[in-house]
């Protein structure tokens, strides 16, 4: 893609030179109304990307095929018809398989089949590229020499748009079309006549489709109110003690309303009909409304040997923002109209990017489209914001850069890695793919990969351009005034933990160090060993959570051999600069971690007080044994203070039906 910098404030010139990324859908023009979910049916307004009608064309890099010019569409109408059928067959396969996998989540949760849920998560992540790949092959075989004929694709686009407009998942369908179109034509830039540069949301209003939510109107929150809501969800496994769950939840809601000025009347409760499933949890998402106010209402459910239980109640916006964090695995939730669900969630979390919400629901390809649109919008609105080197210590493997007024960060793999790094470029890319498919437990940052990004060189600081030219020639190049990023990782910007600790007050610094230890333990429980545990490789989110983002040395915990350091037998061995004992490739000595903490003495003592067990091989060996035995423990996206029963355990063995 390309965006060209004009004079400050010359938004039109900036938009005229936009190039879009390979395999992406696109945002729509101007401003449109989208359905609000409030009882009075007011409208909210969503701003979409402004695209200049004179958008500069891209270029197709597929080899020119003989006989691909002058296609007479009426004469070759059968080609268009059958190709359209192949396109929709591919998309239908994607949708039906996506729905089938998503639907299985309810059964996995009911049966405590946590390993099955993990397999389903990976299968769904692999689905989109798999379907796009074989759909492209079928279409290419069918069209033969006509596969790169733009006149044929012009007609295909119009016919596809007619069908897509009738569906509740219009924007997802158009993104799928663009993925097929761009792969076959191998387009760099954009062909606005052949692609959807402005995909529309589904036609019609929320009221004309199957309602997303059910609602309950009450004068006050009672135990019976909560029981009625919980009973509306058709789980096959019954609640172990729904009466107590309802009472505890009602008490907490009434207490919070009292602290906000008393219990308002009347109250309206709206709940999304479909539960949200992720790993070992199920979440019932809704909201409380009164007058012009609202607050989230989220029931976090667990499943024990005795039955279902409400494990936690989330009533604050910051709590559900963590639930939908970019550091979590994607939800499995049935949504006939993803756009409606995103709009509902956007009202609960207005600060969340639309891209993050689509991604969190499993529509990561369309979320990537939205993310790219956000990038272009930022460039249009902040024309003087330039890419510069990210703060913190210089990365040995990656060049990290960002725009100061944006919350995204970009990473390029260096051509050569500084010592003592021994990984190859391919191994680093495989680590990022490993994280993409792995349970992230709220501790691993979600990363989106873009290819062949073209950006004007005036959008970069001179120092950053120089570094890319000298140290990232395989992943970045300059052609004229254009910087081409051939392979770049894009993720949410964090404050590196080492930078955070230098400026944080004593209380915030202590909390961050404690959460740093929790992060390492959470990663261990999902079979992830960070490899490099220097604090510069961890970051702090806007909500104060510590997450890990440096993946080049990450590996499965079960691949490691945790050992105690042998005792030196004589003075020469004790002072030797190199180990005097045999060290295997996967040997890890936890006692050495303390020397890598790089914490001030007071914070070092805090870490050792709360997480001293990390410096013993026994801690790691115990976690390894649990993993090898198939024992899974939940990594909760909330604190013990939000739990109703902090010591409640999950079921560990799948139930038979």
C-alpha positions, 0 to 999 in steps of 0.5 A: 500500500502507499500513502503520499504526503502532500502539504500539511492539510492537503488531505486530497493529495494525500488520499489520491496516492493511497495504495492498499495492501495485498489480500485486504478489503477496504473501508467505505466513504464518507459517513454512514449511519449504523444501527444503535441498540438502545430502546429508543432506536436513536442512531449513532454515527460511525466515521468511515475512511474517506477515499478520493474518487480519483484514487490512483490505480495500482498495478497487477504483477501477474505475468501477462497471459496471451489472449487476455484482452478484448474479452466480450462478456456476453460471449463469455458469460458462462465463464463469469457465471461459473466463476461466480459460482466458484467464488460463492462456493468458496465463501460458503465453505468458509462460512459453513465451516467457520460456523460449525467450528464456532458452534462446537464451542458450546459442546466443548464447554459443556463437556469440559473438553478443553483440549478439544476447544484448543484444537478447534481454535487452531482449526478455525485460525487455519481455515481462511488461508486454506479456503482462499488457497484452494478457491484460487486454484479452482478459479485459475484452473477454470479460467485458464488464460482468462484468469488475469483478464480485468474485463472479466473481473470487472463483471465478476465484481458487479455480480458478486456485489449484488449477492453480497448486498443481500447478506448480513455479513456483507463486509466479510464477504467482500473482504473474501472476494478481495483476497481471491481477486488480489491473489490471482491478479497478484495486484500491488496497489489498488485496482478500484474498478476490480476491487471493493474499495468501499465495502458497505455494512449490511443493508437494512437496520437492526430491527429488520434482522434477527434480534441480537439481544434479548431484554428484561425491564425491571424496577430493581435488581433482585435474585429472581432477575439474575436467575431469569437471565441465567436461565435464558441460556440453553446450556446442556450442563445445569448450574450447580447452585443457580440460587446462590449465583443469582444472589451473589450477583444481585448483591454486587450489582445493587452495591455498585448502583448504590455507590453510583447514587442509588438504584435508578428506576426503571432498569433495562437489561440487554443481553447478547443471545449467544454466549462468548466462548474462549479456552476454558470460559464462557461469557454472557455479555450485556448491559444495564441501561437507565435514562441516558446511562449504561454500564456493562453486565458480564457474567463469567462462567466456569464449569466444575465437576458439580456443574456450571457456576458464575465465577465472576461479574464484570461491571466496569468498562475497563474490566471488559476492555481487558476481557476483549484485550488484544493479548487474548485468543479470539472468541467463539461466538455465533453472530448472524450479522458480525457488524451488528455485534461489533456495533453493540460491543463498540457502544460498551467499549467506545475506545476500542478500535473496530479492528480489534473487535472484529479480530476478537470475534475471529474475523481477523482478516477483516479486522486487518482491513479495518486496521489498515483503514485506521492507519490511513485515517491517522495519516489523513488526520495527522499529516505531520506525524512521522515514523520514528524509532520506538523508545526503549532499548535497541532490539537485536532482532527487530527494528521497531518504529511508530508514529508518536500520535498513534498507538500502533508499532511496526517491526521489521526483521533485521538482516543480521542479528546481534550476538548472542542471538542465533535464530534465523529470519525463518525461525523468527517468522515461525515463532510469530506464526506459533504465537498466532495459533497458540493460546495467548492467555492475555499475556501475548500481544496479537500481531498482524502481518502486512506485506509490500507496504509502500510509504512516502520516504518523507513519512520517516525520520532520516535516522530511521530511514538510514537504519532500515537501509543499512540493517533491513535490506531484506525487509525494506527497500527504497524505490525513488521516493517510496519506502517499501516494507516487504514484511512488517509486523503491526501490533498495539504499542506498549510502554516497555517495562524498563521504560515504565519503571523509570518514570512510575511512582513506587506503587505503580512500579511495585504492581508492575513488577508483581504482574511481570512475575504473574505474566511469566507464570501464566505463560508457563501454564500455557506451555510457553517459555519466553526464553529471554526474560529481560524486562525490556521484552515485556510491556505495560498496557494502558490498563496497567497489565504486563504482557510479553512481546518479544517472540524470537526466543520463545519456545514450548515449555516442555522442550526445556530441561530445567536444572539446578546449577552444579556445585563447584568442586574447587576454586578454579571451577567457581571462578571460571568464565565458562561453564565447567560442566556439560550444558545441553542445548535446551538446558535452563538454570532458573537460579540464573534468572536473578542476574538478568532481572535488571531491577533496582534493589527495592523492586528486586526484593518485591519480585523475589518476595512474590515470585521467588519460586521462579528461580527454582527448577521445581516450579518449572518441572511441576508445570511441565508435569501438569502439561504432559498429563493433560491438566489445564488450569484456567488463566482468568482475564480478571482478578480474584476480587471480581470472583464470587468464589475465589477458590472454585476449581474447574473441571479437568476431565471431559464428561461423557454424553 
